[in-house]
Amino acid sequence: MQLSNILIEVDRRTKPNLPDWMDLLTTPKVNIPLQENPSQYKLSDIELWQHDEQKSGGSIMSGGERIYRHLKNSELLTRALDLHDGVEIQKKGAEALRMLCGRHGSLFLWRSVGRDKKMKRYVPYLHTKEETVEIGWRPLHIIQSQTDYSGLFRPIAK
């Protein structure tokens, strides 16, 4: 199996299922239009992005807030994967996710930040548990580590 052979097909017309405790998904506020996420792509089309502090082997305190702010300010959030993408990547299985993110890597879906009833924000992410892929929700105030990746689509050539 190669990343370039794994096709992801996404139906973006439906609303993704949310956990019962999740109040709503928030729409990111950025100064430029969000890039339209494709409905069909190869797993190899996904770019893995990390904050500089993650790349140097460290963890980032309050990492989610800092990463989310950086993605918004640098306009990278316009290319971020969302929960629709995560659901479809999940279906491809643990081997596919490990090929993309490494043995212990997690893939964060920053276009789908949500909040609970207490207004606490969470980001969905994919991680492996034994031979399955699970969707988790991490509070933005939690530490981000060197095995956490932000999934982005490659920029569209103009």
DSSP file (Angstrom, degrees, kcal/mol; ACC not computed):
  #  RESIDUE AA STRUCTURE BP1 BP2  ACC     N-H-->O    O-->H-N    N-H-->O    O-->H-N    TCO  KAPPA ALPHA  PHI   PSI    X-CA   Y-CA   Z-CA
    1    1 A M              0   0    0      0, 0.0     2,-0.3     0, 0.0     3,-0.0   0.000 360.0 360.0 360.0 133.6    0.0    0.0    0.0
    2    2 A Q    >   -     0   0    0      1,-0.1     3,-1.7     0, 0.0     4,-0.5  -0.937 360.0-122.4-123.7 148.9    1.3    3.5   -0.9
    3    3 A L  G >  S+     0   0    0     -2,-0.3     3,-1.2     1,-0.3    41,-1.0   0.856 112.9  59.0 -56.9 -35.7   -0.2    6.8    0.1
    4    4 A S  G 3  S+     0   0    0      1,-0.2    -1,-0.3    39,-0.2    41,-0.0   0.646 104.1  52.2 -71.1 -12.6   -0.6    7.8   -3.6
    5    5 A N  G <  S+     0   0    0     -3,-1.7     2,-0.8    37,-0.1    -1,-0.2   0.480  86.7  93.8 -98.0  -4.4   -2.8    4.7   -4.1
    6    6 A I    <   -     0   0    0     -3,-1.2    37,-2.4    -4,-0.5     2,-0.4  -0.800  62.5-160.4 -96.3 109.3   -5.2    5.5   -1.2
    7    7 A L  E     -A   42   0A   0     -2,-0.8     2,-0.5    35,-0.2    35,-0.2  -0.746   2.6-158.9 -93.6 130.8   -8.2    7.5   -2.6
    8    8 A I  E     -A   41   0A   0     33,-3.7    33,-2.2    -2,-0.4     2,-0.5  -0.935   6.2-170.4-109.0 128.0  -10.3    9.6   -0.2
    9    9 A E  E     -A   40   0A   0     -2,-0.5     2,-0.4    31,-0.2    31,-0.2  -0.984   7.2-169.8-122.0 126.2  -13.8   10.5   -1.2
   10   10 A V        -     0   0    0     29,-3.2     2,-0.8    -2,-0.5    75,-0.1  -0.946  20.0-153.1-123.6 131.4  -15.8   13.0    0.9
   11   11 A D    >   +     0   0    0     -2,-0.4     3,-0.7    73,-0.1    -2,-0.0  -0.882  17.0 177.8 -99.1 102.9  -19.4   14.0    0.8
   12   12 A R  T 3   +     0   0    0     -2,-0.8    -1,-0.1     1,-0.2    72,-0.1   0.402  64.0  82.5 -87.9   2.5  -19.3   17.5    2.2
   13   13 A R  T 3  S+     0   0    0      2,-0.1     2,-0.2    -3,-0.0    -1,-0.2   0.699  83.5  70.3 -78.8 -18.8  -23.1   18.1    1.8
   14   14 A T  S <  S-     0   0    0     -3,-0.7    70,-0.1     1,-0.0    -3,-0.0  -0.613  86.3-114.8 -98.2 157.7  -23.9   16.3    5.1
   15   15 A K        -     0   0    0     -2,-0.2     2,-0.1     1,-0.0    -2,-0.1  -0.755  35.4-118.2 -87.4 135.6  -23.2   17.5    8.6
   16   16 A P        -     0   0    0      0, 0.0     2,-0.3     0, 0.0    68,-0.1  -0.390  31.4-102.1 -70.8 152.3  -20.7   15.3   10.5
   17   17 A N        -     0   0    0     66,-0.1     0, 0.0    -2,-0.1     0, 0.0  -0.559  40.4-159.9 -73.1 136.2  -21.8   13.5   13.6
   18   18 A L        -     0   0    0     -2,-0.3    -3,-0.0     4,-0.1     7,-0.0  -0.830  25.5 -95.8-114.4 153.8  -20.7   15.2   16.8
   19   19 A P    >   -     0   0    0      0, 0.0     3,-1.6     0, 0.0    -1,-0.1  -0.320  39.6-111.3 -61.7 154.0  -20.3   13.8   20.3
   20   20 A D  T 3  S+     0   0    0      1,-0.3    -2,-0.0     3,-0.0     0, 0.0   0.819 117.2  54.3 -57.4 -33.2  -23.4   14.5   22.5
   21   21 A W  T 3  S+     0   0    0     95,-0.1    96,-0.7    96,-0.0     2,-0.4   0.605  86.0  99.5 -80.1 -11.1  -21.4   16.9   24.7
   22   22 A M  E <   -B  116   0B   0     -3,-1.6    94,-0.2    94,-0.2     3,-0.1  -0.647  53.5-167.9 -81.3 127.3  -20.3   19.0   21.7
   23   23 A D  E     -     0   0B   0     92,-2.2     2,-0.3    -2,-0.4    93,-0.2   0.942  60.3 -34.8 -79.6 -51.3  -22.4   22.1   21.3
   24   24 A L  E     -B  115   0B   0     91,-1.5    91,-2.3     2,-0.0     2,-0.4  -0.987  51.5-106.1-165.9 159.7  -21.3   23.2   17.8
   25   25 A L  E     -B  114   0B   0     -2,-0.3     2,-0.3    89,-0.2    89,-0.3  -0.789  39.4-136.8 -88.4 136.7  -18.5   23.4   15.3
   26   26 A T        -     0   0    0     87,-2.9    87,-0.2    -2,-0.4    -2,-0.0  -0.738   9.3-126.8 -96.3 144.2  -17.2   26.9   14.9
   27   27 A T        -     0   0    0     -2,-0.3    85,-0.1    85,-0.1    84,-0.1  -0.776  32.5-116.1 -87.0 125.4  -16.4   28.5   11.5
   28   28 A P        -     0   0    0      0, 0.0     2,-0.8     0, 0.0     6,-0.1  -0.363  20.7-137.2 -63.7 138.6  -12.9   29.8   11.5
   29   29 A K        +     0   0    0     -2,-0.0     2,-0.3     2,-0.0    -3,-0.0  -0.867  37.9 158.0 -98.8 109.7  -12.7   33.6   11.0
   30   30 A V        -     0   0    0     -2,-0.8     4,-0.1     2,-0.2    43,-0.1  -0.895  48.7-120.9-128.9 160.5   -9.9   34.4    8.6
   31   31 A N  S    S+     0   0    0     -2,-0.3    42,-0.0    41,-0.3    -1,-0.0   0.588  94.7  49.9 -80.3 -10.8   -9.3   37.4    6.4
   32   32 A I  S    S-     0   0    0      1,-0.0    -2,-0.2     3,-0.0     3,-0.1  -0.869 100.5 -84.7-123.4 160.0   -9.3   35.5    3.1
   33   33 A P        -     0   0    0      0, 0.0     2,-0.2     0, 0.0    -2,-0.1  -0.302  49.6-105.7 -61.9 145.4  -11.9   33.0    1.7
   34   34 A L        -     0   0    0     -4,-0.1     2,-0.1    -6,-0.1    45,-0.1  -0.508  36.6-110.2 -68.9 136.6  -11.4   29.4    2.9
   35   35 A Q        -     0   0    0     43,-0.9     2,-0.5    -2,-0.2    -1,-0.1  -0.467  37.1-109.8 -63.5 138.2  -10.0   27.2    0.2
   36   36 A E        -     0   0    0     -2,-0.1    -1,-0.1     1,-0.1    42,-0.0  -0.602  32.0-129.7 -72.9 121.7  -12.6   24.8   -1.0
   37   37 A N        -     0   0    0     -2,-0.5   -25,-0.1     1,-0.1    -1,-0.1  -0.515  27.3-111.0 -73.1 138.1  -11.7   21.3    0.2
   38   38 A P        -     0   0    0      0, 0.0     3,-0.1     0, 0.0    -1,-0.1  -0.267   8.7-142.6 -69.2 155.4  -11.7   18.7   -2.5
   39   39 A S  S    S+     0   0    0      1,-0.3   -29,-3.2   -30,-0.1     2,-0.3   0.601  90.5  31.2 -90.4 -13.9  -14.3   16.0   -2.6
   40   40 A Q  E    S+A    9   0A   0    -31,-0.2     2,-0.3     2,-0.0    -1,-0.3  -0.981  73.3 137.8-146.2 132.1  -11.8   13.5   -3.9
   41   41 A Y  E     -A    8   0A   0    -33,-2.2   -33,-3.7    -2,-0.3     2,-0.3  -0.974  46.5-101.3-161.8 167.9   -8.1   13.3   -3.3
   42   42 A K  E >   -A    7   0A   0     -2,-0.3     3,-2.3   -35,-0.2     4,-0.2  -0.721  31.1-120.5 -96.7 150.5   -5.2   10.9   -2.6
   43   43 A L  G >  S+     0   0    0    -37,-2.4     3,-1.4   -40,-0.7   -39,-0.2   0.804 113.8  64.9 -59.4 -28.1   -3.8   10.5    0.9
   44   44 A S  G 3  S+     0   0    0    -41,-1.0    -1,-0.3     1,-0.3   -40,-0.1   0.623  87.5  70.8 -70.5 -11.6   -0.4   11.6   -0.6
   45   45 A D  G <  S+     0   0    0     -3,-2.3   109,-1.1   -42,-0.2     2,-0.4   0.558  78.6  98.3 -79.2  -7.9   -2.0   15.1   -1.3
   46   46 A I  E <   -C  153   0B   0     -3,-1.4     2,-0.5    -4,-0.2   107,-0.2  -0.676  64.0-150.8 -86.7 131.4   -2.1   15.8    2.4
   47   47 A E  E     -C  152   0B   0    105,-3.6   105,-2.5    -2,-0.4     2,-0.6  -0.857   9.7-139.5 -99.0 132.5    0.7   18.0    3.8
   48   48 A L  E     -C  151   0B   0     -2,-0.5     2,-0.4   103,-0.2   103,-0.2  -0.836  23.3-169.6 -94.0 124.7    1.7   17.4    7.4
   49   49 A W  E     -C  150   0B   0    101,-2.5   101,-2.7    -2,-0.6     2,-0.3  -0.906   8.0-179.2-117.4 142.4    2.4   20.7    9.2
   50   50 A Q        -     0   0    0     -2,-0.4    99,-0.1    99,-0.2     2,-0.1  -0.984  32.6-108.1-135.8 149.8    4.0   21.3   12.6
   51   51 A H    >>  -     0   0    0     -2,-0.3     4,-1.9     1,-0.1     3,-0.9  -0.387  40.3-108.6 -65.5 151.7    4.8   24.3   14.7
   52   52 A D  H 3> S+     0   0    0      1,-0.3     4,-1.4     2,-0.2    -1,-0.1   0.851 119.7  56.0 -54.7 -37.2    8.5   25.1   14.9
   53   53 A E  H 34>S+     0   0    0      1,-0.2     5,-1.6     2,-0.2    -1,-0.3   0.825 106.9  49.8 -67.7 -30.5    8.6   24.0   18.5
   54   54 A Q  H X45S+     0   0    0     -3,-0.9     3,-1.8     1,-0.2    -1,-0.2   0.896 106.6  55.8 -71.1 -40.3    7.2   20.6   17.6
   55   55 A K  H 3<5S+     0   0    0     -4,-1.9    -2,-0.2     1,-0.3    -1,-0.2   0.823  99.6  59.9 -61.8 -32.5    9.8   20.2   14.8
   56   56 A S  T 3<5S-     0   0    0     -4,-1.4    -1,-0.3     1,-0.1    -2,-0.2   0.355 125.3-100.0 -81.4   8.6   12.6   20.7   17.3
   57   57 A G  T < 5S+     0   0    0     -3,-1.8    89,-0.2     1,-0.3    -3,-0.2   0.523  85.3 115.9  91.7   5.3   11.4   17.7   19.3
   58   58 A G      < -     0   0    0     -5,-1.6     2,-0.3    87,-0.1    -1,-0.3  -0.412  61.3-117.8-101.9 178.6    9.6   19.6   22.0
   59   59 A S        -     0   0    0     86,-0.2     2,-0.6    -2,-0.1    86,-0.2  -0.796  23.4-128.7-109.9 157.2    6.1   20.0   23.2
   60   60 A I  B >   -I  144   0C   0     84,-2.8    84,-1.6    -2,-0.3     3,-1.4  -0.935  15.4-134.2-113.0 119.1    4.1   23.2   23.2
   61   61 A M  T 3  S+     0   0    0     -2,-0.6     5,-0.1     1,-0.3    81,-0.1  -0.474  98.0   6.6 -66.6 141.1    2.4   24.3   26.4
   62   62 A S  T 3> S+     0   0    0     79,-0.6     4,-1.8    -2,-0.1     3,-0.3   0.876  93.8 165.1  48.6  38.7   -1.2   25.5   25.6
   63   63 A G  H <>  +     0   0    0     -3,-1.4     4,-3.0     1,-0.2     5,-0.3   0.827  58.3  55.9 -58.3 -41.4   -0.2   24.1   22.2
   64   64 A G  H  > S+     0   0    0     78,-1.4     4,-2.8    76,-0.6    -1,-0.2   0.917 108.7  47.3 -62.5 -43.6   -3.7   23.9   20.7
   65   65 A E  H  > S+     0   0    0     75,-1.9     4,-2.3    -3,-0.3    -1,-0.2   0.924 115.6  45.8 -61.6 -44.4   -4.4   27.6   21.3
   66   66 A R  H  X S+     0   0    0     -4,-1.8     4,-2.3    74,-0.3    -2,-0.2   0.906 115.0  46.3 -68.1 -41.7   -1.0   28.6   19.9
   67   67 A I  H  X S+     0   0    0     -4,-3.0     4,-3.0     2,-0.2     5,-0.2   0.940 113.0  49.3 -66.0 -46.4   -1.3   26.4   16.9
   68   68 A Y  H  X S+     0   0    0     -4,-2.8     4,-2.2    -5,-0.3    -2,-0.2   0.917 112.6  48.0 -59.2 -44.3   -4.8   27.4   16.1
   69   69 A R  H  X S+     0   0    0     -4,-2.3     4,-2.9    -5,-0.2    -1,-0.2   0.915 113.0  48.4 -62.5 -43.8   -3.9   31.1   16.3
   70   70 A H  H  X S+     0   0    0     -4,-2.3     4,-2.5     2,-0.2     6,-0.4   0.929 110.3  50.9 -63.5 -45.0   -0.8   30.6   14.1
   71   71 A L  H  <>S+     0   0    0     -4,-3.0     6,-2.4     1,-0.2     5,-0.8   0.895 114.6  44.4 -60.6 -39.8   -2.8   28.7   11.5
   72   72 A K  H ><5S+     0   0    0     -4,-2.2     3,-1.0    -5,-0.2   -41,-0.3   0.945 115.5  46.1 -68.6 -48.0   -5.4   31.5   11.4
   73   73 A N  H 3<5S+     0   0    0     -4,-2.9    -2,-0.2     1,-0.3    -1,-0.2   0.819 116.1  44.5 -67.3 -31.3   -2.9   34.3   11.3
   74   74 A S  T 3<5S-     0   0    0     -4,-2.5    -1,-0.3    -5,-0.2    -2,-0.2   0.425 109.2-122.1 -92.7   1.0   -0.7   32.7    8.7
   75   75 A E  T X 5S+     0   0    0     -3,-1.0     3,-0.9    -4,-0.3     4,-0.2   0.557  79.5 122.2  68.1  10.6   -3.8   31.8    6.6
   76   76 A L  G > < +     0   0    0     -5,-0.8     3,-2.1    -6,-0.4     4,-0.3   0.777  60.1  72.8 -68.4 -25.7   -2.8   28.1    6.7
   77   77 A L  G >  S+     0   0    0     -6,-2.4     3,-1.3     1,-0.3    -1,-0.2   0.775  82.0  70.3 -60.7 -25.3   -6.2   27.3    8.3
   78   78 A T  G <  S+     0   0    0     -3,-0.9   -43,-0.9    -7,-0.3    -1,-0.3   0.722 104.8  40.8 -64.6 -19.0   -7.8   28.0    4.9
   79   79 A R  G <  S+     0   0    0     -3,-2.1    74,-3.3    -4,-0.2    -1,-0.3   0.328  89.9 125.4-108.4   5.5   -6.2   24.7    3.7
   80   80 A A  B <   -D  152   0B   0     -3,-1.3    72,-0.3    -4,-0.3    29,-0.1  -0.292  62.2-113.5 -72.2 149.5   -6.8   22.6    6.8
   81   81 A L        -     0   0    0     70,-2.5    30,-2.3    27,-0.3    31,-0.4  -0.381  33.6-153.6 -70.8 157.1   -8.6   19.2    6.9
   82   82 A D     >  -     0   0    0     29,-0.2     4,-2.0    28,-0.2     3,-0.3  -0.645  35.2 -83.2-125.3-174.9  -11.9   19.0    8.6
   83   83 A L  H  > S+     0   0    0      1,-0.2     4,-2.4     2,-0.2     5,-0.2   0.824 123.7  60.6 -62.8 -33.9  -14.0   16.4   10.3
   84   84 A H  H  > S+     0   0    0      1,-0.2     4,-1.7     2,-0.2    -1,-0.2   0.938 107.4  46.1 -56.8 -46.1  -15.5   15.2    7.0
   85   85 A D  H  > S+     0   0    0     -3,-0.3     4,-2.7     1,-0.2     5,-0.2   0.916 110.2  54.1 -62.8 -43.3  -11.9   14.3    5.9
   86   86 A G  H  X S+     0   0    0     -4,-2.0     4,-2.5     1,-0.2    -1,-0.2   0.895 105.5  52.2 -59.1 -42.6  -11.2   12.6    9.2
   87   87 A V  H  X S+     0   0    0     -4,-2.4     4,-1.2     1,-0.2    -1,-0.2   0.907 113.6  43.9 -61.3 -42.2  -14.2   10.3    9.0
   88   88 A E  H  X S+     0   0    0     -4,-1.7     4,-0.5     2,-0.2    -2,-0.2   0.878 113.1  49.7 -74.1 -37.2  -13.2    9.2    5.5
   89   89 A I  H >< S+     0   0    0     -4,-2.7     3,-1.3     1,-0.2     4,-0.5   0.890 105.4  59.8 -65.3 -38.1   -9.5    8.8    6.4
   90   90 A Q  H >< S+     0   0    0     -4,-2.5     3,-1.4     1,-0.3    43,-0.3   0.875  98.3  58.6 -54.8 -39.8  -10.6    6.7    9.5
   91   91 A K  H 3< S+     0   0    0     -4,-1.2    -1,-0.3     1,-0.3    -2,-0.2   0.710  93.8  66.1 -65.7 -20.6  -12.3    4.3    7.1
   92   92 A K  T << S-     0   0    0     -3,-1.3     4,-0.4    -4,-0.5    -1,-0.3   0.640 106.1-129.8 -79.3 -14.2   -9.0    3.6    5.4
   93   93 A G    <>  -     0   0    0     -3,-1.4     4,-1.7    -4,-0.5     3,-0.2  -0.091  24.9 -59.7  95.9 171.5   -7.6    2.0    8.6
   94   94 A A  H  > S+     0   0    0     37,-0.6     4,-2.7     1,-0.2     5,-0.2   0.845 124.6  58.1 -64.1 -38.6   -4.6    2.1   10.9
   95   95 A E  H  > S+     0   0    0      1,-0.2     4,-2.1     2,-0.2    -1,-0.2   0.917 107.2  48.3 -61.2 -42.4   -2.1    1.1    8.4
   96   96 A A  H  > S+     0   0    0     -4,-0.4     4,-1.6     2,-0.2    -1,-0.2   0.918 112.7  47.5 -64.1 -44.2   -3.0    4.1    6.2
   97   97 A L  H  X S+     0   0    0     -4,-1.7     4,-3.1     1,-0.2     5,-0.3   0.903 111.9  50.4 -65.4 -40.1   -2.8    6.6    9.1
   98   98 A R  H  X S+     0   0    0     -4,-2.7     4,-2.2     1,-0.2    -1,-0.2   0.870 107.4  54.1 -65.2 -35.9    0.5    5.2   10.2
   99   99 A M  H  < S+     0   0    0     -4,-2.1    -1,-0.2    -5,-0.2    -2,-0.2   0.877 116.0  39.7 -63.5 -36.0    1.9    5.5    6.7
  100  100 A L  H  < S+     0   0    0     -4,-1.6    -2,-0.2    -5,-0.1    -1,-0.2   0.925 133.6  17.8 -77.4 -47.2    0.9    9.2    6.7
  101  101 A C  H  < S-     0   0    0     -4,-3.1     3,-0.2     1,-0.3    -3,-0.2   0.438 106.5-108.9-111.4  -2.5    1.8   10.2   10.3
  102  102 A G    ><  -     0   0    0     -4,-2.2     3,-0.8    -5,-0.3    -1,-0.3  -0.245  51.6 -54.4  91.8 171.5    4.2    7.5   11.6
  103  103 A R  T 3  S+     0   0    0      1,-0.3    -1,-0.2    -4,-0.1    25,-0.1   0.840 137.1  20.4 -56.8 -40.7    3.7    4.8   14.1
  104  104 A H  T 3  S+     0   0    0     -3,-0.2    -1,-0.3    -6,-0.1    -2,-0.1   0.233  95.7 128.1-115.7  13.1    2.5    7.1   17.0
  105  105 A G    <   -     0   0    0     -3,-0.8    23,-0.4    -7,-0.1     2,-0.4  -0.326  42.2-152.6 -76.7 153.6    1.4   10.1   15.1
  106  106 A S  E     -e  148   0B   0     41,-2.4    43,-2.8    -5,-0.1     2,-0.6  -0.943   8.7-141.0-121.8 145.7   -2.0   11.9   15.3
  107  107 A L  E     -eF 149 126B   0     19,-2.1    19,-2.6    -2,-0.4     2,-0.3  -0.936  15.4-151.1-113.1 118.1   -3.6   13.9   12.6
  108  108 A F  E     -eF 150 125B   0     41,-3.5    43,-2.1    -2,-0.6     2,-0.7  -0.699   5.7-152.7 -95.9 140.9   -5.4   17.1   13.7
  109  109 A L    >   +     0   0    0     15,-2.7     3,-1.8    -2,-0.3   -26,-0.2  -0.715  19.1 174.7-113.7  75.9   -8.4   18.5   11.7
  110  110 A W  G >   +     0   0    0     -2,-0.7     3,-0.8     1,-0.3   -28,-0.2   0.591  68.0  70.6 -69.2 -14.3   -8.3   22.2   12.5
  111  111 A R  G 3  S+     0   0    0    -30,-2.3    -1,-0.3     1,-0.2   -29,-0.2   0.563  98.5  54.5 -76.6  -5.7  -11.1   23.3   10.2
  112  112 A S  G <   +     0   0    0     -3,-1.8    -1,-0.2   -31,-0.4     2,-0.2  -0.162  68.3 155.9-122.0  39.9  -13.5   21.6   12.6
  113  113 A V    <   -     0   0    0     -3,-0.8   -87,-2.9   -87,-0.2     2,-0.2  -0.477  22.1-177.0 -64.0 134.2  -12.7   23.2   16.0
  114  114 A G  E     -BG  25 122B   0      8,-2.6     8,-2.8   -89,-0.3     2,-0.3  -0.712  16.7-138.5-125.9 177.5  -15.8   22.9   18.1
  115  115 A R  E     -BG  24 121B   0    -91,-2.3   -92,-2.2     6,-0.3   -91,-1.5  -0.983  10.5-132.7-140.0 153.6  -16.9   24.0   21.6
  116  116 A D  E >   -B   22   0B   0      4,-2.1     3,-2.0    -2,-0.3   -94,-0.2  -0.279  45.6 -85.2 -92.7-175.9  -18.9   22.4   24.4
  117  117 A K  T 3  S+     0   0    0    -96,-0.7   -95,-0.1     1,-0.3    -1,-0.0   0.702 129.6  56.7 -66.3 -18.9  -21.7   23.9   26.4
  118  118 A K  T 3  S-     0   0    0      2,-0.1    -1,-0.3     0, 0.0     3,-0.1   0.289 119.1-111.1 -93.4   9.5  -19.2   25.6   28.7
  119  119 A M    <   +     0   0    0     -3,-2.0     2,-0.4     1,-0.3    -2,-0.1   0.613  68.2 147.9  71.8  15.6  -17.6   27.4   25.6
  120  120 A K        -     0   0    0      1,-0.0    -4,-2.1    19,-0.0    -1,-0.3  -0.685  43.9-130.2 -80.6 133.0  -14.4   25.3   26.0
  121  121 A R  E     -G  115   0B   0     -2,-0.4    19,-2.1    -6,-0.2    20,-0.3  -0.621  25.7-176.0 -93.4 146.0  -12.9   24.7   22.5
  122  122 A Y  E     -GH 114 139B   0     -8,-2.8    -8,-2.6    -2,-0.3    15,-0.0  -0.956  15.2-147.6-135.6 150.9  -11.8   21.3   21.1
  123  123 A V  E     - H   0 138B   0     15,-2.4    15,-2.6    -2,-0.3     2,-0.2  -0.979  20.7-128.5-119.1 133.9  -10.1   20.1   18.0
  124  124 A P  E     + H   0 137B   0      0, 0.0   -15,-2.7     0, 0.0     2,-0.3  -0.511  32.6 175.4 -77.6 150.3  -10.8   16.7   16.4
  125  125 A Y  E     -FH 108 136B   0     11,-2.2    11,-2.8   -17,-0.2     2,-0.4  -0.987  27.0-124.8-150.6 157.5   -7.9   14.4   15.6
  126  126 A L  E     +FH 107 135B   0    -19,-2.6   -19,-2.1    -2,-0.3     2,-0.3  -0.866  33.2 163.4-104.2 138.5   -7.3   10.9   14.3
  127  127 A H  E     - H   0 134B   0      7,-2.0     7,-3.1    -2,-0.4     2,-0.3  -0.981  34.2-112.0-148.2 156.8   -5.1    8.4   16.2
  128  128 A T  E     - H   0 133B   0    -23,-0.4     2,-0.4    -2,-0.3     5,-0.2  -0.688  20.2-172.2 -92.7 145.3   -4.6    4.7   16.1
  129  129 A K  E >   - H   0 132B   0      3,-2.6     3,-1.8    -2,-0.3     2,-0.4  -0.919  69.8 -52.6-134.4 107.0   -5.6    2.3   18.9
  130  130 A E  T 3  S-     0   0    0     -2,-0.4    -2,-0.0     1,-0.2     0, 0.0  -0.491 123.7 -19.7  56.4-116.5   -4.3   -1.1   18.2
  131  131 A E  T 3  S+     0   0    0     -2,-0.4   -37,-0.6    -3,-0.1     2,-0.3   0.121 124.0  79.6-108.3  22.1   -5.5   -1.8   14.6
  132  132 A T  E <  S-H  129   0B   0     -3,-1.8    -3,-2.6   -39,-0.1     2,-0.5  -0.847  71.1-128.8-122.3 162.6   -8.3    0.8   14.5
  133  133 A V  E     -H  128   0B   0     -2,-0.3     2,-0.3   -43,-0.3    -5,-0.2  -0.950  27.1-167.4-110.1 128.9   -8.4    4.5   13.9
  134  134 A E  E     -H  127   0B   0     -7,-3.1    -7,-2.0    -2,-0.5     2,-0.6  -0.850  19.3-132.1-115.2 151.8  -10.3    6.6   16.4
  135  135 A I  E     -H  126   0B   0     -2,-0.3     2,-0.2    -9,-0.2    -9,-0.2  -0.918  32.2-179.2-100.3 121.1  -11.5   10.2   16.3
  136  136 A G  E     -H  125   0B   0    -11,-2.8   -11,-2.2    -2,-0.6     2,-0.4  -0.699  22.5-136.3-112.6 168.7  -10.7   12.0   19.5
  137  137 A W  E     -H  124   0B   0     -2,-0.2    -2,-0.0   -13,-0.2   -11,-0.0  -0.980  18.9-166.1-128.6 117.6  -11.4   15.5   20.7
  138  138 A R  E     -H  123   0B   0    -15,-2.6   -15,-2.4    -2,-0.4     2,-0.0  -0.888  24.0-118.6-108.8 131.0   -8.6   17.4   22.4
  139  139 A P  E >   -H  122   0B   0      0, 0.0     3,-1.6     0, 0.0   -17,-0.3  -0.368  24.5-125.0 -60.8 143.9   -9.1   20.6   24.4
  140  140 A L  T 3  S+     0   0    0    -19,-2.1   -75,-1.9     1,-0.3   -76,-0.6   0.708 106.2  63.6 -67.1 -19.0   -7.1   23.5   22.8
  141  141 A H  T 3  S+     0   0    0    -20,-0.3   -79,-0.6   -77,-0.2    -1,-0.3   0.519  83.3 102.8 -83.4  -2.3   -5.3   24.3   26.1
  142  142 A I  S <  S-     0   0    0     -3,-1.6   -78,-1.4   -80,-0.2   -77,-0.2  -0.450  83.6 -92.4 -81.3 152.9   -3.6   20.8   26.2
  143  143 A I        -     0   0    0    -81,-0.2     2,-0.4   -80,-0.2   -82,-0.2  -0.330  33.0-145.4 -61.6 139.9    0.0   20.3   25.2
  144  144 A Q  B     -I   60   0C   0    -84,-1.6   -84,-2.8    -4,-0.1     2,-0.2  -0.909  20.1-157.0-105.8 138.8    0.8   19.5   21.6
  145  145 A S    >   -     0   0    0     -2,-0.4     3,-1.6   -86,-0.2   -86,-0.2  -0.501  33.4 -93.4-113.3-180.0    3.8   17.1   21.1
  146  146 A Q  T 3  S+     0   0    0      1,-0.3   -87,-0.1   -89,-0.2   -88,-0.1   0.577 121.4  57.3 -70.7  -9.8    6.2   16.2   18.3
  147  147 A T  T 3  S+     0   0    0    -43,-0.1   -41,-2.4   -42,-0.1     2,-0.5   0.307  85.4  97.2-101.9   8.6    4.0   13.3   17.1
  148  148 A D  E <   - e   0 106B   0     -3,-1.6     2,-0.4   -43,-0.2   -41,-0.2  -0.865  55.2-172.4 -99.7 126.2    1.0   15.6   16.5
  149  149 A Y  E     - e   0 107B   0    -43,-2.8   -41,-3.5    -2,-0.5     2,-0.6  -0.924  21.3-137.1-121.4 143.3    0.5   16.8   12.9
  150  150 A S  E     -Ce  49 108B   0   -101,-2.7  -101,-2.5    -2,-0.4     2,-0.5  -0.873  25.5-135.2 -94.8 125.1   -1.9   19.3   11.4
  151  151 A G  E     +C   48   0B   0    -43,-2.1   -70,-2.5    -2,-0.6     2,-0.3  -0.714  30.9 172.8 -86.0 125.3   -3.3   18.0    8.2
  152  152 A L  E     -CD  47  80B   0   -105,-2.5  -105,-3.6    -2,-0.5     2,-0.3  -0.951  31.4-124.1-128.6 148.7   -3.4   20.5    5.3
  153  153 A F  E     -C   46   0B   0    -74,-3.3  -107,-0.2    -2,-0.3     3,-0.1  -0.665  42.6-101.5 -82.1 148.1   -4.2   20.3    1.6
  154  154 A R        -     0   0    0   -109,-1.1    -1,-0.1    -2,-0.3  -109,-0.0  -0.383  51.1 -88.0 -65.0 149.5   -1.4   21.5   -0.6
  155  155 A P        -     0   0    0      0, 0.0     2,-0.5     0, 0.0    -1,-0.1  -0.260  40.4-115.3 -61.7 146.2   -2.0   25.0   -2.0
  156  156 A I        -     0   0    0     -3,-0.1     2,-0.1     1,-0.1    -3,-0.0  -0.703  31.9-118.0 -81.5 128.4   -4.0   25.3   -5.2
  157  157 A A              0   0    0     -2,-0.5    -1,-0.1     1,-0.1     0, 0.0  -0.445 360.0 360.0 -67.0 137.3   -1.9   26.7   -8.0
  158  158 A K              0   0    0     -2,-0.1    -1,-0.1    -3,-0.0    -2,-0.0   0.413 360.0 360.0-101.6 360.0   -3.2   30.0   -9.3
